């Protein structure tokens, strides 16, 4: 007797309920099970050990710690976690950062619906997946030697920079990233030095100019 093939189990992590609903319907049409949903990175990290999904579909831009920090924490807890990162950003620094941090896949939200199915299936197999437009942009940036100021930052400095550019205070960043105030202050000092900024407004302008945050 042939054994029934188990469906791929997915955890959807996105702060927009309508987006999650749309993804859930898309995945259901492809016989992919949504085992759990979360609207923050914090909730995803909390629920992951109980759910143990085959794939975590993670939006990068969420309130709180955001998708990149959540990815790091998931992989610290379970190095075998398979994460597909989703982003509406048009830059090349986000895919580079998230893939370097350990995500198996990166999918721009502007991609066609069937790309989500292909990406989830690839990541579930343990294969890397990057949507065609993002892959082309990454290749072009590498060939042309595109310089983004955020490339100068360490992983932790980048996290502090993005949170600050989004309007968070030093105290909020310290709480969200589980760092001391002095540590965040040290990171912030180095970020300003490297990016040639003197205050939070200038850092926000840099992030907006390079498409690292959205208004």
Secondary structure as UniProt FT lines:
FT   STRAND          9..13
FT   HELIX           17..29
FT   TURN            30..31
FT   STRAND          33..38
FT   HELIX           41..51
FT   STRAND          55..59
FT   TURN            64..65
FT   HELIX           66..77
FT   TURN            79..80
FT   STRAND          83..87
FT   HELIX           93..101
FT   STRAND          105..108
FT   TURN            109..110
FT   HELIX           113..125
FT   STRAND          129..130
FT   HELIX           132..144
FT   HELIX           149..152
FT   HELIX           155..165
FT   TURN            166..167
FT   HELIX           170..177
FT   HELIX           181..195
FT   HELIX           200..209
FT   TURN            210..211
//
